[in-house]
């Protein structure tokens, strides 16, 4: 078995200052951090360390606050402008006219790159490539594009406006161009981590009736968005603009004869709730990659996990809390939890187990999916060393429909185990009896087993190589382990020492990344 690179962690991305002297508002108060480095660490720890995973965060040096992921809602120019936003220096480019069939990808590119310029009116009702009769630049940086639009009392268009074909046939033969949008990474800061960015859908020639919360003040578009989020989704349903903008109270939109445009926020703009968890295992020992600040309650551990990884189903699937030592483990803060000394932690996770296709090559696919442990799937079993899969060990078919617990018991009775998703994907279980080639079967993976080593970059996995061996004992350790114990020892030794695990009944940690053929 060879560990995926993520099992041994990764490096931290680089950031630029995107905006300084801004005011950030938080959904959930964070513990204070005393340095920019500590803020870096919190962001990387929570969201991961790979490019595109932790694209942006903010640090308020005056108040020693760090904002990232689901911990912030908005950052804007206001009083208490103590925060600095750090993010990759990227801006969104998109297709000027999708319907003409010469597509340009919507992509994040450097702000110093050049794209064509089209501009939209403040209320989003009009797009123009030649306002005043002169074509806007065919090639410009973001700063140049913004200046060109501002000179016409206009702005860059949103990606949604471009996608609606608003800018088609607006002059200068720009229908087939890639153009700048109004979106920077700073604008895409997620409201609830992992569930996508807050976005506002424009509805041209539509209005929403009534002022939200009795607020009749006129704002520019950004100010109206901010006020709407402050009022909350139960009060503010939309923003209606005609030159200036006002916050509105009705989710029903009427037809406007005066060219008004109404913007409706996506659900994520107003955040989300915390998922429910079950106890998956208790009395286990968790080892951490990076020490965390202690937390004095299970509620505080819930909060840290939801704050870091998000609040939607599938975002923060699992975490562990050690009440004795007041430690919370989640995302990239834990590496393994296992039965050992110091068994003070309890793992909380969604009660899900992985189901997969028994034989992918036959062409009757079943999706690899997370389902309830009480659901029923067919059972096939693998040998401890992963060399053999069998649907009828001993001449009797394994259950065609069983829960996870029943499937595990059926395999254990044959001195076997459930197969990994990778083993199933390799077609190891094809043609192993009982006409099970077209069945969805249980794998060996629970959510607990899928705890990520570096948050956002996927789970640690071990690829089996049947009839292969790795030469030499890693670090001189010749001790025999079961499979889980060998994996644990290999990670303890580190990727520079332990390259693989070789099993034949029992398992040993090995030193060579070159695999030889085993007889």
N, C-alpha and C positions, 0 to 999 in steps of 0.2 A: 504494500500500500504506500502510495506517494502522496504527501500532503499538498494541497493547493497553496499557491503563494500567500493567500490571505491569512492562512493559519499562523504565519509568523509576523503579521502586522504590515505596516507600510509607513511612508513618509508623509510629511505635512506639506500642503500646497503653499504657493507664494501668493501674497495679496498686495494690492495697491490701495492707496487712499482714494476713495471715490467721492466722498463728501465729508466735510468737517463742520463743526458748529451747528449741529442739528439736534432736535429734541426727539427722543425715542420714547414711545409709550409701550409698556409691557402688559402682557396678558396675565402673567404670573410673576410675582417678585422673585428675583434670584438672590442667592447669597452673594455678598460682595466679593470682588476679586481685586487684588492690590497691584496688578501690573498688566500691561498689554500681553505679555507672555502667558500669564494665567488665563486671559481671555482667549487667546489662540488655543490653549490647551483644552479649555472647556468646549469650544466649538468643534475642534477635531475629535475630541473624545465622544461627543454626542452624535455628530453627523458623519464622522468618518474622515479619512485622510487622503482620499483620491480626488483627482480633478473632477469638478462638477458636483461633488458631494457636499462640500461646505463652501459654497460660492461666495457667501457674504455673511458678515456679522458686524456689530457695532460695539464700541467700547467707550464708556463714559468715565474718563479718568477722574473727574471732579468728585463724582458720587460713587466711584469704583463699582460700576455696574457693567455687566456683559450681556449683550442681546444677540440671540441667534435662534435659528429654527423657529419653533413655536413659542419662544419666549418674548418675541416682540410682535406688535401689531403694525405700527407705523413709525416712521422716522420723518420728521418734517421741520421746517423752519418755524420756530416758536420761541417762547420764553424757555429758560433752562436749556440753552443750546450747548450742552457740554459733551455730546457724543460725537465720535468719529466713525464713519462707516468704512469698513475695509472689504474690498471685493475684487474679483477678477475684472480687469478693465475691458469688459465686453459689452457689445450693443447688438440689438436684434436687427437683422436684415430679412426682407421678405419679398415675395413676388408682387409686382405692381398691379397685375391684372390676371388672376388665376384662370379666368374662363377662356383666355386665348390659347391655352394649351402649350405654352412655352415655359414650363415651370422652372422657378428658381427656389431652392430650398429655404425654408425659414430656419435661420441659423444665427448663432452667437459668434460675432467676429470682433476683432480689435477695433477700437474707436478710431485708430489712425488709418484704417482701411478706407477705400473709396467706393461709394455707391451712388446711384442716381437719386435725385431729389424730387419728390412730389409733396405737396402741402395740403393740410386739411383746415377748414375753418374751426374756430374754437368750439362751436357747438356740434361739430362732426357731420353737418348736413352736406358740405361741399368739399370735393377734392379738386385740385387744379395743378396742372403741370406748367402752365404759362400764365400765372396771374399778372395782370397789367400788360399782357401781350408779349412778354419775353420769356423764353424757356428757362426753367430752373436748371441748375447745373446737372450735367450728365454724369459727372464724377466729382464727389466731394467727401470730405471727412464728416463725421457726425457734427462737430462744432460748426463747420462751414454750412452744413445742411440746416442746422437749427437757426443760424444767423440769416440764411436765405429766406426761411419761412417767417421768421420774426419781422423781417423787413417788409413783409406783405401783410402784417398783422394776422398771421396764420401760425400753424404749428405742424410738426411732423405727425403723420397719421399713425393710429394704433394698428397693431397687427390684425385685430378683428375688423377694423374698417377696410383695410386692404383685402382681407379674405372675403369680404362681402361684395367685392368688385366695384366699390365706390369710386376707385381711381381709374377705371377703364375708360378709354376714349376721352381723356382730358387734355390731349394735346401733345405736341412735340415727338410723336411716335414713341412714347415711353411705355406702351402696353407690354413690351417684352423685356423690361428691365428689372433688375434686382434693386430695390430701393431701401432707404433707411426707414425704420419704424420709430416710434416714440419711446421704445422700451430699452432701458439699460438693466443690467443685473440688479442694480439698486432698486429699480421699480418692481422687480420680480421676487423680492424678499417674501418668503412664504408666511402666511398668517398661522397656519397649523402645519408644522414640519412634516414633509413627506406627502402631503395631499395636494401639492401643486400651488401655483401662485394665485393670489387674489386678482381677479380680472373683472372688467366692467363691459357688458355687452351693449353696444349702441343700437337704439331703435329709432331710425330716421322717421320724421313726421309723426311722432307719437308723443303723448304727454301723460303724466301721472297726476291725479287730482289730489288737491289738499296739501298743505305744508306739514312736513313731518315735525311732530312735537310743537307745532305752532311757530316754528322758526321760519320767518319769511325773508331773512337776510339773503342778499345776492352774493354769490361767491364766484371765483373762477372755477374751472372744472376740478382741479386738484383740491382746492379748498372745500368744494362741495362734497367730494368723495370723503375727505377727512371728517367733515361734520356728520355725514351719514353714518360712518363707522362709529363715531363717538356716540350717536343717538342709539345705535343698535338695530338689529334686524327686526325687532318687534315694533319699532317706531318708524324707522326710515326704510321705505321699500324701493326708492328709486331717486334719481336726480334728473330734473328736466332743465334743458338749456336752450336759450335763444339769445346768443351773445353772452350774457351772464347766466349763472346756474342757480337753482334753488333745490333744497332737499324736499322730497315729496312723500306722501303718506299712503298712496294706493299702489297695490301690486297689479291692478288692472290698468291697462294702457289704452287711452282713447286716441282717435285720429286727430292730428293737428293740421289746421289750415294755414298756420303761420310759420311753418318750417322748423318747429321745435324738434329737438332730439332728446330722447330719454335714455339714460344709462341705468342698467340693472346689475347689481353686484352678484358675482358667483357666490355660492354658499360658503366657500372656504374663507371669504373675506371676513366673515363673522365667527370664524373658529369652529370648534367642535367639542364634543364631549369625550370623556375618558372611557376606554373600553373596559369590559368586565374581564376578570381573570379567575381561574381556578387554581387550586394548589395542585401542582403536578408532581412534586417530590419534596420531602422534608428531611431534615437531618443529614444534609449533604455539606461537603466542603467546597467552597468556591475560591478559586485563585484569580487574582486580578492582575491585569497588565499595568495599570496605572492606579495608584492609591487615590481613593475618593475621599472627600470630606465626609465625616460621619453624619448620619441622620438618626434622629431620636425616635422615630415612629414609622410604622408601616405606611401611614398616610404620606409622610415625607418622602418615602421611597417611591410610592405611586407617583407623586408629583414630579420627582426628578426624572423618572422614566418617561412620563407623558410629555414633560417639558422638553426633553432632549430628542425624543424620537417621534413625537407627534401623538395625536389623540384619536386617530381613526383606526378601524379594524385592519389588522395586518401590518400596522406601522410599528407599534410597540407590543410585539407578540409575547415577549417574555422578559422577566427580570428575576432577581433573587434578593432576599432581604435576610441579613444576619442580625437578628435582634440582640444577640449576646454582645457582639462587637460593634453594633450600630453601623453596619456597612450595607450599602446598596449597590448591587451589581446589575448593569444593563448595557446594551449596545457593545461598544468596544472596550468597556471597562472590565469585562470578565473574559477569561480564556476557557476555563473548564470548571464544571461542578461535578463532584464525584464523591463516593463513599470513602471516607478517610478520617483521620483524626481531626479535631476541631470541626465537628459536624454541626455547625450552628445555623446554617442557612436554610431557607425555604424558597423553593422556586415557584413563581407564579407565572402561569402562561395560559393562553387560550387552549382548550382541550382538543387540539387538532393533531392529526396523524397523516402522513403522506401516502397516497394511493397512486399507482402507476400502471402502465401497460405491461402485461406479462411477456409479450413477444412483439416488439415494435415492427419487426421486418415483415410480418404477415399482412400489414396494411389495414388492420381493423383497429385504429388507434383509440386509446382511452387517454384522457388528459392526465398529466401529472398534477395532482391537486391536493390541497389540504382539506380534510374532511373530519367530522366528529368521530371520536374514538368509538362511539356506540354504533356507528354505521357498520354495514356489512360489506365485505369484499372477499374474493376468492383467496386461497392460501397456497403459496408455493414456498419452499424452504431451501436455504443454502447451507453448505457445510461451513464450519467455522473458518476455514482458510479461504473460502470463496471460490474454490475450484469446481464445485459441483452444485447444481440446482436440481431439485426433484419435486414433482407433483404427486408422486405415489411411492414414497419410501416404504419399503416393506411390502409393496404390492397392493396397498390400499390407498385410494385417492384421498388427498387432503381435503378439508371442507371447501365446498363451493361458495358458501356464504358464512362468514364468521366476523365477530368483532375483533378488534386488535388483541384484546386479552386472550380470546379463544385462539386466535392465530398464533400468538406467541407460545401458548401452551402446547398447541399441536406440533410446532417445530421443536420445542424443547423435548417433547416426548420421543423424538427421533434423534436426539443429540445434535440438532441443527438449529438454525436461527432464521429469522426473516431476512430476505435479501435486501441489499442496499438499492437505491434508485439507480446508481451507476451500473451495478451488476445486471439489473433488469434491462437497462438501456443498451447494454452490450449484447443482448440477445442470448445470454447465458441460459435463460429459462425456457427457450423455445424447444418444442418437441420433447418435453420431459414427462408426457403422459396425461391421461384424463381429459384430453381435448381442451386443455386450458390455454391454448395459444391466443385465444381471442378474449381473454378475461382481464378485468381490472383487478389488481391484487394489492395486498398490503406490502409496503416497504418497511424497512427497519427504522424509519425516521419519524420522530415526534418533533414538535416545535422546540422542546427542550434540547434536542440534539442539534438544532439548527441555529443556536445562539451565535450571532456573528462575532468574529474576532475583531474585525475593524468595521464599525457600523456603516452600513450603506453599501459595502463592497461585496456582500454575499456571505454565505456561511462557510466555515471551514469544512472541507470535504476531503475524503481519502479515496483515491482511485485504485481499485483492485486490478492487478495484473496477474491473471491465472498462469500457472506453470512458469513463473519467473522468480528469480531470487536476487537479492542485493548482497554483495560480498562484504565481509568484515563487520565486526561488532562496533556500533557507534559508541565512541568514548570508552571503548574497552568493556562495555556493559554486556555480559553474556547471559544475564538473568532471563528466564522464561516468564512471559506474562500471558494473560488472556488478551484478546484484541484491544479492548478498551484500555487496559493497563499499559500496553505497549504504545498506544497512541499518546497517552499521557506522558510516558517517559520520553518519547521522541520529542514532544513539544518542550519538555523541561530541558532537554539537552540543547535544543535550538537547531535552526536550519543549517548552521555551518558545521554541525557535528553529526546530526542524525538526518540521513537522506531518505530513509524508507523503513518499513517494517516487513519482515518476512515471516510467514506463518506456515506451519505444518502441524496441525493440532494446537500446540502452543505457539507463541510468537516471540520474536526477538527484534531489538532495534538494530538497524544496520547503517553502515558507513558510506556505501557507494551509491551514487545516483545512476550508475550504469547497471542495467538489469540483464542477468544471464538467463539462459534457458534451463529450466529445472526438469530433471527426469523423475 
